[in-house]
Amino acid sequence: MMNILSVLIVGSPLIAVSGLPIVAHHPAPPLVTDAPLQLAASDDFAARKDAYLQKSRSEMDEWRNKIHGAGESAEAKGHEVSASAKAHLNHTWTATQRYWRKLQTESAEGWDKTRNAYERSTAELRQQWHRIHPEDQD
């Protein structure tokens, strides 16, 4: 029995506990097959993020042009907007810009949360805009 035990101990890792049978311990091999899936998921996220950022960049450019253009035309026409409405629009625009900048650097883990915040802020911006400029409906 001792010779067999010596061969088993030398041949493979064993855990021997007094009074219990000897159990061979073989660690699970690393799952190499997950690596391509992780890369594919990462590449997929990067592609989706790039497409979304391109779309949102166009949207942000449109908003920037609208907001700056409206300020200039309101001054030219003598169109007064309440200070409260203007402040709310400016606050919402600032928040939308902040979320958009954050989207550009967001990782996959925080992407959905930041994208949702950006979309809520954009919807709020649209709502505020239409209150001030009812003639400019989408």
Phi and psi in radians as a Rosetta constraint file:
Dihedral C 1 N 2 CA 2 C 2 CIRCULARHARMONIC -1.135 0.35
Dihedral N 2 CA 2 C 2 N 3 CIRCULARHARMONIC -0.671 0.35
Dihedral C 2 N 3 CA 3 C 3 CIRCULARHARMONIC -1.151 0.35
Dihedral N 3 CA 3 C 3 N 4 CIRCULARHARMONIC -0.690 0.35
Dihedral C 3 N 4 CA 4 C 4 CIRCULARHARMONIC -1.153 0.35
Dihedral N 4 CA 4 C 4 N 5 CIRCULARHARMONIC -0.744 0.35
Dihedral C 4 N 5 CA 5 C 5 CIRCULARHARMONIC -1.096 0.35
Dihedral N 5 CA 5 C 5 N 6 CIRCULARHARMONIC -0.712 0.35
Dihedral C 5 N 6 CA 6 C 6 CIRCULARHARMONIC -1.109 0.35
Dihedral N 6 CA 6 C 6 N 7 CIRCULARHARMONIC -0.745 0.35
Dihedral C 6 N 7 CA 7 C 7 CIRCULARHARMONIC -1.136 0.35
Dihedral N 7 CA 7 C 7 N 8 CIRCULARHARMONIC -0.733 0.35
Dihedral C 7 N 8 CA 8 C 8 CIRCULARHARMONIC -1.132 0.35
Dihedral N 8 CA 8 C 8 N 9 CIRCULARHARMONIC -0.701 0.35
Dihedral C 8 N 9 CA 9 C 9 CIRCULARHARMONIC -1.154 0.35
Dihedral N 9 CA 9 C 9 N 10 CIRCULARHARMONIC -0.738 0.35
Dihedral C 9 N 10 CA 10 C 10 CIRCULARHARMONIC -1.264 0.35
Dihedral N 10 CA 10 C 10 N 11 CIRCULARHARMONIC -0.632 0.35
Dihedral C 10 N 11 CA 11 C 11 CIRCULARHARMONIC -1.311 0.35
Dihedral N 11 CA 11 C 11 N 12 CIRCULARHARMONIC -0.586 0.35
Dihedral C 11 N 12 CA 12 C 12 CIRCULARHARMONIC -2.692 0.35
Dihedral N 12 CA 12 C 12 N 13 CIRCULARHARMONIC 2.751 0.35
Dihedral C 12 N 13 CA 13 C 13 CIRCULARHARMONIC -1.176 0.35
Dihedral N 13 CA 13 C 13 N 14 CIRCULARHARMONIC 2.326 0.35
Dihedral C 13 N 14 CA 14 C 14 CIRCULARHARMONIC -2.259 0.35
Dihedral N 14 CA 14 C 14 N 15 CIRCULARHARMONIC 2.628 0.35
Dihedral C 14 N 15 CA 15 C 15 CIRCULARHARMONIC -2.050 0.35
Dihedral N 15 CA 15 C 15 N 16 CIRCULARHARMONIC 2.070 0.35
Dihedral C 15 N 16 CA 16 C 16 CIRCULARHARMONIC -2.015 0.35
Dihedral N 16 CA 16 C 16 N 17 CIRCULARHARMONIC 2.170 0.35
Dihedral C 16 N 17 CA 17 C 17 CIRCULARHARMONIC -2.077 0.35
Dihedral N 17 CA 17 C 17 N 18 CIRCULARHARMONIC 2.340 0.35
Dihedral C 17 N 18 CA 18 C 18 CIRCULARHARMONIC -0.926 0.35
Dihedral N 18 CA 18 C 18 N 19 CIRCULARHARMONIC 2.187 0.35
Dihedral C 18 N 19 CA 19 C 19 CIRCULARHARMONIC 1.498 0.35
Dihedral N 19 CA 19 C 19 N 20 CIRCULARHARMONIC -0.164 0.35
Dihedral C 19 N 20 CA 20 C 20 CIRCULARHARMONIC -1.950 0.35
Dihedral N 20 CA 20 C 20 N 21 CIRCULARHARMONIC 2.721 0.35
Dihedral C 20 N 21 CA 21 C 21 CIRCULARHARMONIC -1.123 0.35
Dihedral N 21 CA 21 C 21 N 22 CIRCULARHARMONIC 2.719 0.35
Dihedral C 21 N 22 CA 22 C 22 CIRCULARHARMONIC -1.335 0.35
Dihedral N 22 CA 22 C 22 N 23 CIRCULARHARMONIC 2.289 0.35
Dihedral C 22 N 23 CA 23 C 23 CIRCULARHARMONIC -2.081 0.35
Dihedral N 23 CA 23 C 23 N 24 CIRCULARHARMONIC 2.267 0.35
Dihedral C 23 N 24 CA 24 C 24 CIRCULARHARMONIC -1.380 0.35
Dihedral N 24 CA 24 C 24 N 25 CIRCULARHARMONIC 2.377 0.35
Dihedral C 24 N 25 CA 25 C 25 CIRCULARHARMONIC -1.932 0.35
Dihedral N 25 CA 25 C 25 N 26 CIRCULARHARMONIC 1.991 0.35
Dihedral C 25 N 26 CA 26 C 26 CIRCULARHARMONIC -2.131 0.35
Dihedral N 26 CA 26 C 26 N 27 CIRCULARHARMONIC 1.920 0.35
Dihedral C 26 N 27 CA 27 C 27 CIRCULARHARMONIC -1.101 0.35
Dihedral N 27 CA 27 C 27 N 28 CIRCULARHARMONIC 2.562 0.35
Dihedral C 27 N 28 CA 28 C 28 CIRCULARHARMONIC -1.162 0.35
Dihedral N 28 CA 28 C 28 N 29 CIRCULARHARMONIC 2.398 0.35
Dihedral C 28 N 29 CA 29 C 29 CIRCULARHARMONIC -1.177 0.35
Dihedral N 29 CA 29 C 29 N 30 CIRCULARHARMONIC 2.580 0.35
Dihedral C 29 N 30 CA 30 C 30 CIRCULARHARMONIC -1.095 0.35
Dihedral N 30 CA 30 C 30 N 31 CIRCULARHARMONIC 2.511 0.35
Dihedral C 30 N 31 CA 31 C 31 CIRCULARHARMONIC -1.452 0.35
Dihedral N 31 CA 31 C 31 N 32 CIRCULARHARMONIC 1.671 0.35
Dihedral C 31 N 32 CA 32 C 32 CIRCULARHARMONIC -1.281 0.35
Dihedral N 32 CA 32 C 32 N 33 CIRCULARHARMONIC -0.457 0.35
Dihedral C 32 N 33 CA 33 C 33 CIRCULARHARMONIC -1.178 0.35
Dihedral N 33 CA 33 C 33 N 34 CIRCULARHARMONIC -0.312 0.35
Dihedral C 33 N 34 CA 34 C 34 CIRCULARHARMONIC -1.297 0.35
Dihedral N 34 CA 34 C 34 N 35 CIRCULARHARMONIC -0.438 0.35
Dihedral C 34 N 35 CA 35 C 35 CIRCULARHARMONIC -1.008 0.35
Dihedral N 35 CA 35 C 35 N 36 CIRCULARHARMONIC -0.866 0.35
Dihedral C 35 N 36 CA 36 C 36 CIRCULARHARMONIC -1.100 0.35
Dihedral N 36 CA 36 C 36 N 37 CIRCULARHARMONIC -0.591 0.35
Dihedral C 36 N 37 CA 37 C 37 CIRCULARHARMONIC -1.154 0.35
Dihedral N 37 CA 37 C 37 N 38 CIRCULARHARMONIC -0.713 0.35
Dihedral C 37 N 38 CA 38 C 38 CIRCULARHARMONIC -1.125 0.35
Dihedral N 38 CA 38 C 38 N 39 CIRCULARHARMONIC -0.726 0.35
Dihedral C 38 N 39 CA 39 C 39 CIRCULARHARMONIC -1.142 0.35
Dihedral N 39 CA 39 C 39 N 40 CIRCULARHARMONIC -0.733 0.35
Dihedral C 39 N 40 CA 40 C 40 CIRCULARHARMONIC -1.116 0.35
Dihedral N 40 CA 40 C 40 N 41 CIRCULARHARMONIC -0.740 0.35
Dihedral C 40 N 41 CA 41 C 41 CIRCULARHARMONIC -1.119 0.35
Dihedral N 41 CA 41 C 41 N 42 CIRCULARHARMONIC -0.694 0.35
Dihedral C 41 N 42 CA 42 C 42 CIRCULARHARMONIC -1.146 0.35
Dihedral N 42 CA 42 C 42 N 43 CIRCULARHARMONIC -0.768 0.35
Dihedral C 42 N 43 CA 43 C 43 CIRCULARHARMONIC -1.121 0.35
Dihedral N 43 CA 43 C 43 N 44 CIRCULARHARMONIC -0.692 0.35
Dihedral C 43 N 44 CA 44 C 44 CIRCULARHARMONIC -1.099 0.35
Dihedral N 44 CA 44 C 44 N 45 CIRCULARHARMONIC -0.777 0.35
Dihedral C 44 N 45 CA 45 C 45 CIRCULARHARMONIC -1.074 0.35
Dihedral N 45 CA 45 C 45 N 46 CIRCULARHARMONIC -0.792 0.35
Dihedral C 45 N 46 CA 46 C 46 CIRCULARHARMONIC -1.055 0.35
Dihedral N 46 CA 46 C 46 N 47 CIRCULARHARMONIC -0.712 0.35
Dihedral C 46 N 47 CA 47 C 47 CIRCULARHARMONIC -1.168 0.35
Dihedral N 47 CA 47 C 47 N 48 CIRCULARHARMONIC -0.772 0.35
Dihedral C 47 N 48 CA 48 C 48 CIRCULARHARMONIC -1.123 0.35
Dihedral N 48 CA 48 C 48 N 49 CIRCULARHARMONIC -0.711 0.35
Dihedral C 48 N 49 CA 49 C 49 CIRCULARHARMONIC -1.116 0.35
Dihedral N 49 CA 49 C 49 N 50 CIRCULARHARMONIC -0.802 0.35
Dihedral C 49 N 50 CA 50 C 50 CIRCULARHARMONIC -1.049 0.35
Dihedral N 50 CA 50 C 50 N 51 CIRCULARHARMONIC -0.759 0.35
Dihedral C 50 N 51 CA 51 C 51 CIRCULARHARMONIC -1.112 0.35
Dihedral N 51 CA 51 C 51 N 52 CIRCULARHARMONIC -0.749 0.35
Dihedral C 51 N 52 CA 52 C 52 CIRCULARHARMONIC -1.156 0.35
Dihedral N 52 CA 52 C 52 N 53 CIRCULARHARMONIC -0.739 0.35
Dihedral C 52 N 53 CA 53 C 53 CIRCULARHARMONIC -1.114 0.35
Dihedral N 53 CA 53 C 53 N 54 CIRCULARHARMONIC -0.650 0.35
Dihedral C 53 N 54 CA 54 C 54 CIRCULARHARMONIC -1.116 0.35
Dihedral N 54 CA 54 C 54 N 55 CIRCULARHARMONIC -0.778 0.35
Dihedral C 54 N 55 CA 55 C 55 CIRCULARHARMONIC -1.112 0.35
Dihedral N 55 CA 55 C 55 N 56 CIRCULARHARMONIC -0.788 0.35
Dihedral C 55 N 56 CA 56 C 56 CIRCULARHARMONIC -1.230 0.35
Dihedral N 56 CA 56 C 56 N 57 CIRCULARHARMONIC -0.511 0.35
Dihedral C 56 N 57 CA 57 C 57 CIRCULARHARMONIC -1.116 0.35
Dihedral N 57 CA 57 C 57 N 58 CIRCULARHARMONIC -0.734 0.35
Dihedral C 57 N 58 CA 58 C 58 CIRCULARHARMONIC -1.105 0.35
Dihedral N 58 CA 58 C 58 N 59 CIRCULARHARMONIC -0.757 0.35
Dihedral C 58 N 59 CA 59 C 59 CIRCULARHARMONIC -1.077 0.35
Dihedral N 59 CA 59 C 59 N 60 CIRCULARHARMONIC -0.763 0.35
Dihedral C 59 N 60 CA 60 C 60 CIRCULARHARMONIC -1.142 0.35
Dihedral N 60 CA 60 C 60 N 61 CIRCULARHARMONIC -0.678 0.35
Dihedral C 60 N 61 CA 61 C 61 CIRCULARHARMONIC -1.077 0.35
Dihedral N 61 CA 61 C 61 N 62 CIRCULARHARMONIC -0.726 0.35
Dihedral C 61 N 62 CA 62 C 62 CIRCULARHARMONIC -1.095 0.35
Dihedral N 62 CA 62 C 62 N 63 CIRCULARHARMONIC -0.778 0.35
Dihedral C 62 N 63 CA 63 C 63 CIRCULARHARMONIC -1.120 0.35
Dihedral N 63 CA 63 C 63 N 64 CIRCULARHARMONIC -0.745 0.35
Dihedral C 63 N 64 CA 64 C 64 CIRCULARHARMONIC -1.024 0.35
Dihedral N 64 CA 64 C 64 N 65 CIRCULARHARMONIC -0.802 0.35
Dihedral C 64 N 65 CA 65 C 65 CIRCULARHARMONIC -1.122 0.35
Dihedral N 65 CA 65 C 65 N 66 CIRCULARHARMONIC -0.732 0.35
Dihedral C 65 N 66 CA 66 C 66 CIRCULARHARMONIC -1.076 0.35
Dihedral N 66 CA 66 C 66 N 67 CIRCULARHARMONIC -0.873 0.35
Dihedral C 66 N 67 CA 67 C 67 CIRCULARHARMONIC -1.142 0.35
Dihedral N 67 CA 67 C 67 N 68 CIRCULARHARMONIC -0.793 0.35
Dihedral C 67 N 68 CA 68 C 68 CIRCULARHARMONIC -1.217 0.35
Dihedral N 68 CA 68 C 68 N 69 CIRCULARHARMONIC -0.671 0.35
Dihedral C 68 N 69 CA 69 C 69 CIRCULARHARMONIC -1.170 0.35
Dihedral N 69 CA 69 C 69 N 70 CIRCULARHARMONIC -0.667 0.35
Dihedral C 69 N 70 CA 70 C 70 CIRCULARHARMONIC -1.170 0.35
Dihedral N 70 CA 70 C 70 N 71 CIRCULARHARMONIC -0.660 0.35
Dihedral C 70 N 71 CA 71 C 71 CIRCULARHARMONIC -1.093 0.35
Dihedral N 71 CA 71 C 71 N 72 CIRCULARHARMONIC -0.745 0.35
Dihedral C 71 N 72 CA 72 C 72 CIRCULARHARMONIC -1.204 0.35
Dihedral N 72 CA 72 C 72 N 73 CIRCULARHARMONIC -0.753 0.35
Dihedral C 72 N 73 CA 73 C 73 CIRCULARHARMONIC -1.245 0.35
Dihedral N 73 CA 73 C 73 N 74 CIRCULARHARMONIC -0.573 0.35
Dihedral C 73 N 74 CA 74 C 74 CIRCULARHARMONIC -1.140 0.35
Dihedral N 74 CA 74 C 74 N 75 CIRCULARHARMONIC -0.704 0.35
Dihedral C 74 N 75 CA 75 C 75 CIRCULARHARMONIC -1.143 0.35
Dihedral N 75 CA 75 C 75 N 76 CIRCULARHARMONIC -0.717 0.35
Dihedral C 75 N 76 CA 76 C 76 CIRCULARHARMONIC -1.164 0.35
Dihedral N 76 CA 76 C 76 N 77 CIRCULARHARMONIC -0.651 0.35
Dihedral C 76 N 77 CA 77 C 77 CIRCULARHARMONIC -1.520 0.35
Dihedral N 77 CA 77 C 77 N 78 CIRCULARHARMONIC -0.162 0.35
Dihedral C 77 N 78 CA 78 C 78 CIRCULARHARMONIC 1.294 0.35
Dihedral N 78 CA 78 C 78 N 79 CIRCULARHARMONIC 0.366 0.35
Dihedral C 78 N 79 CA 79 C 79 CIRCULARHARMONIC -1.332 0.35
Dihedral N 79 CA 79 C 79 N 80 CIRCULARHARMONIC 2.089 0.35
Dihedral C 79 N 80 CA 80 C 80 CIRCULARHARMONIC -1.747 0.35
Dihedral N 80 CA 80 C 80 N 81 CIRCULARHARMONIC 2.323 0.35
Dihedral C 80 N 81 CA 81 C 81 CIRCULARHARMONIC -1.938 0.35
Dihedral N 81 CA 81 C 81 N 82 CIRCULARHARMONIC 2.470 0.35
Dihedral C 81 N 82 CA 82 C 82 CIRCULARHARMONIC -1.006 0.35
Dihedral N 82 CA 82 C 82 N 83 CIRCULARHARMONIC 2.542 0.35
Dihedral C 82 N 83 CA 83 C 83 CIRCULARHARMONIC -1.045 0.35
Dihedral N 83 CA 83 C 83 N 84 CIRCULARHARMONIC -0.645 0.35
Dihedral C 83 N 84 CA 84 C 84 CIRCULARHARMONIC -1.148 0.35
Dihedral N 84 CA 84 C 84 N 85 CIRCULARHARMONIC -0.795 0.35
Dihedral C 84 N 85 CA 85 C 85 CIRCULARHARMONIC -1.124 0.35
Dihedral N 85 CA 85 C 85 N 86 CIRCULARHARMONIC -0.728 0.35
Dihedral C 85 N 86 CA 86 C 86 CIRCULARHARMONIC -1.128 0.35
Dihedral N 86 CA 86 C 86 N 87 CIRCULARHARMONIC -0.734 0.35
Dihedral C 86 N 87 CA 87 C 87 CIRCULARHARMONIC -1.130 0.35
Dihedral N 87 CA 87 C 87 N 88 CIRCULARHARMONIC -0.709 0.35
Dihedral C 87 N 88 CA 88 C 88 CIRCULARHARMONIC -1.138 0.35
Dihedral N 88 CA 88 C 88 N 89 CIRCULARHARMONIC -0.748 0.35
Dihedral C 88 N 89 CA 89 C 89 CIRCULARHARMONIC -1.067 0.35
Dihedral N 89 CA 89 C 89 N 90 CIRCULARHARMONIC -0.800 0.35
Dihedral C 89 N 90 CA 90 C 90 CIRCULARHARMONIC -1.094 0.35
Dihedral N 90 CA 90 C 90 N 91 CIRCULARHARMONIC -0.717 0.35
Dihedral C 90 N 91 CA 91 C 91 CIRCULARHARMONIC -1.093 0.35
Dihedral N 91 CA 91 C 91 N 92 CIRCULARHARMONIC -0.786 0.35
Dihedral C 91 N 92 CA 92 C 92 CIRCULARHARMONIC -1.161 0.35
Dihedral N 92 CA 92 C 92 N 93 CIRCULARHARMONIC -0.691 0.35
Dihedral C 92 N 93 CA 93 C 93 CIRCULARHARMONIC -1.097 0.35
Dihedral N 93 CA 93 C 93 N 94 CIRCULARHARMONIC -0.752 0.35
Dihedral C 93 N 94 CA 94 C 94 CIRCULARHARMONIC -1.090 0.35
Dihedral N 94 CA 94 C 94 N 95 CIRCULARHARMONIC -0.747 0.35
Dihedral C 94 N 95 CA 95 C 95 CIRCULARHARMONIC -1.125 0.35
Dihedral N 95 CA 95 C 95 N 96 CIRCULARHARMONIC -0.718 0.35
Dihedral C 95 N 96 CA 96 C 96 CIRCULARHARMONIC -1.096 0.35
Dihedral N 96 CA 96 C 96 N 97 CIRCULARHARMONIC -0.754 0.35
Dihedral C 96 N 97 CA 97 C 97 CIRCULARHARMONIC -1.080 0.35
Dihedral N 97 CA 97 C 97 N 98 CIRCULARHARMONIC -0.722 0.35
Dihedral C 97 N 98 CA 98 C 98 CIRCULARHARMONIC -1.101 0.35
Dihedral N 98 CA 98 C 98 N 99 CIRCULARHARMONIC -0.804 0.35
Dihedral C 98 N 99 CA 99 C 99 CIRCULARHARMONIC -1.141 0.35
Dihedral N 99 CA 99 C 99 N 100 CIRCULARHARMONIC -0.641 0.35
Dihedral C 99 N 100 CA 100 C 100 CIRCULARHARMONIC -1.133 0.35
Dihedral N 100 CA 100 C 100 N 101 CIRCULARHARMONIC -0.743 0.35
Dihedral C 100 N 101 CA 101 C 101 CIRCULARHARMONIC -1.099 0.35
Dihedral N 101 CA 101 C 101 N 102 CIRCULARHARMONIC -0.697 0.35
Dihedral C 101 N 102 CA 102 C 102 CIRCULARHARMONIC -1.141 0.35
Dihedral N 102 CA 102 C 102 N 103 CIRCULARHARMONIC -0.623 0.35
Dihedral C 102 N 103 CA 103 C 103 CIRCULARHARMONIC -0.994 0.35
Dihedral N 103 CA 103 C 103 N 104 CIRCULARHARMONIC -0.654 0.35
Dihedral C 103 N 104 CA 104 C 104 CIRCULARHARMONIC -1.113 0.35
Dihedral N 104 CA 104 C 104 N 105 CIRCULARHARMONIC -0.480 0.35
Dihedral C 104 N 105 CA 105 C 105 CIRCULARHARMONIC -1.961 0.35
Dihedral N 105 CA 105 C 105 N 106 CIRCULARHARMONIC 0.034 0.35
Dihedral C 105 N 106 CA 106 C 106 CIRCULARHARMONIC -1.236 0.35
Dihedral N 106 CA 106 C 106 N 107 CIRCULARHARMONIC 2.471 0.35
Dihedral C 106 N 107 CA 107 C 107 CIRCULARHARMONIC -1.501 0.35
Dihedral N 107 CA 107 C 107 N 108 CIRCULARHARMONIC 3.032 0.35
Dihedral C 107 N 108 CA 108 C 108 CIRCULARHARMONIC -1.047 0.35
Dihedral N 108 CA 108 C 108 N 109 CIRCULARHARMONIC -0.619 0.35
Dihedral C 108 N 109 CA 109 C 109 CIRCULARHARMONIC -1.112 0.35
Dihedral N 109 CA 109 C 109 N 110 CIRCULARHARMONIC -0.686 0.35
Dihedral C 109 N 110 CA 110 C 110 CIRCULARHARMONIC -1.793 0.35
Dihedral N 110 CA 110 C 110 N 111 CIRCULARHARMONIC 0.037 0.35
Dihedral C 110 N 111 CA 111 C 111 CIRCULARHARMONIC -1.015 0.35
Dihedral N 111 CA 111 C 111 N 112 CIRCULARHARMONIC -0.914 0.35
Dihedral C 111 N 112 CA 112 C 112 CIRCULARHARMONIC -1.038 0.35
Dihedral N 112 CA 112 C 112 N 113 CIRCULARHARMONIC -0.762 0.35
Dihedral C 112 N 113 CA 113 C 113 CIRCULARHARMONIC -1.090 0.35
Dihedral N 113 CA 113 C 113 N 114 CIRCULARHARMONIC -0.803 0.35
Dihedral C 113 N 114 CA 114 C 114 CIRCULARHARMONIC -1.226 0.35
Dihedral N 114 CA 114 C 114 N 115 CIRCULARHARMONIC -0.693 0.35
Dihedral C 114 N 115 CA 115 C 115 CIRCULARHARMONIC -1.094 0.35
Dihedral N 115 CA 115 C 115 N 116 CIRCULARHARMONIC -0.745 0.35
Dihedral C 115 N 116 CA 116 C 116 CIRCULARHARMONIC -1.098 0.35
Dihedral N 116 CA 116 C 116 N 117 CIRCULARHARMONIC -0.710 0.35
Dihedral C 116 N 117 CA 117 C 117 CIRCULARHARMONIC -1.116 0.35
Dihedral N 117 CA 117 C 117 N 118 CIRCULARHARMONIC -0.725 0.35
Dihedral C 117 N 118 CA 118 C 118 CIRCULARHARMONIC -1.081 0.35
Dihedral N 118 CA 118 C 118 N 119 CIRCULARHARMONIC -0.786 0.35
Dihedral C 118 N 119 CA 119 C 119 CIRCULARHARMONIC -1.159 0.35
Dihedral N 119 CA 119 C 119 N 120 CIRCULARHARMONIC -0.679 0.35
Dihedral C 119 N 120 CA 120 C 120 CIRCULARHARMONIC -1.112 0.35
Dihedral N 120 CA 120 C 120 N 121 CIRCULARHARMONIC -0.747 0.35
Dihedral C 120 N 121 CA 121 C 121 CIRCULARHARMONIC -1.139 0.35
Dihedral N 121 CA 121 C 121 N 122 CIRCULARHARMONIC -0.698 0.35
Dihedral C 121 N 122 CA 122 C 122 CIRCULARHARMONIC -1.136 0.35
Dihedral N 122 CA 122 C 122 N 123 CIRCULARHARMONIC -0.713 0.35
Dihedral C 122 N 123 CA 123 C 123 CIRCULARHARMONIC -1.106 0.35
Dihedral N 123 CA 123 C 123 N 124 CIRCULARHARMONIC -0.722 0.35
Dihedral C 123 N 124 CA 124 C 124 CIRCULARHARMONIC -1.126 0.35
Dihedral N 124 CA 124 C 124 N 125 CIRCULARHARMONIC -0.702 0.35
Dihedral C 124 N 125 CA 125 C 125 CIRCULARHARMONIC -1.067 0.35
Dihedral N 125 CA 125 C 125 N 126 CIRCULARHARMONIC -0.789 0.35
Dihedral C 125 N 126 CA 126 C 126 CIRCULARHARMONIC -1.057 0.35
Dihedral N 126 CA 126 C 126 N 127 CIRCULARHARMONIC -0.759 0.35
Dihedral C 126 N 127 CA 127 C 127 CIRCULARHARMONIC -1.091 0.35
Dihedral N 127 CA 127 C 127 N 128 CIRCULARHARMONIC -0.806 0.35
Dihedral C 127 N 128 CA 128 C 128 CIRCULARHARMONIC -1.093 0.35
Dihedral N 128 CA 128 C 128 N 129 CIRCULARHARMONIC -0.722 0.35
Dihedral C 128 N 129 CA 129 C 129 CIRCULARHARMONIC -1.045 0.35
Dihedral N 129 CA 129 C 129 N 130 CIRCULARHARMONIC -0.800 0.35
Dihedral C 129 N 130 CA 130 C 130 CIRCULARHARMONIC -1.204 0.35
Dihedral N 130 CA 130 C 130 N 131 CIRCULARHARMONIC -0.451 0.35
Dihedral C 130 N 131 CA 131 C 131 CIRCULARHARMONIC -1.177 0.35
Dihedral N 131 CA 131 C 131 N 132 CIRCULARHARMONIC -0.684 0.35
Dihedral C 131 N 132 CA 132 C 132 CIRCULARHARMONIC -1.457 0.35
Dihedral N 132 CA 132 C 132 N 133 CIRCULARHARMONIC -0.604 0.35
Dihedral C 132 N 133 CA 133 C 133 CIRCULARHARMONIC -2.179 0.35
Dihedral N 133 CA 133 C 133 N 134 CIRCULARHARMONIC 1.244 0.35
Dihedral C 133 N 134 CA 134 C 134 CIRCULARHARMONIC -1.102 0.35
Dihedral N 134 CA 134 C 134 N 135 CIRCULARHARMONIC -0.368 0.35
Dihedral C 134 N 135 CA 135 C 135 CIRCULARHARMONIC -1.263 0.35
Dihedral N 135 CA 135 C 135 N 136 CIRCULARHARMONIC -0.310 0.35
Dihedral C 135 N 136 CA 136 C 136 CIRCULARHARMONIC -1.842 0.35
Dihedral N 136 CA 136 C 136 N 137 CIRCULARHARMONIC 1.183 0.35
Dihedral C 136 N 137 CA 137 C 137 CIRCULARHARMONIC -1.522 0.35
Dihedral N 137 CA 137 C 137 N 138 CIRCULARHARMONIC 2.537 0.35
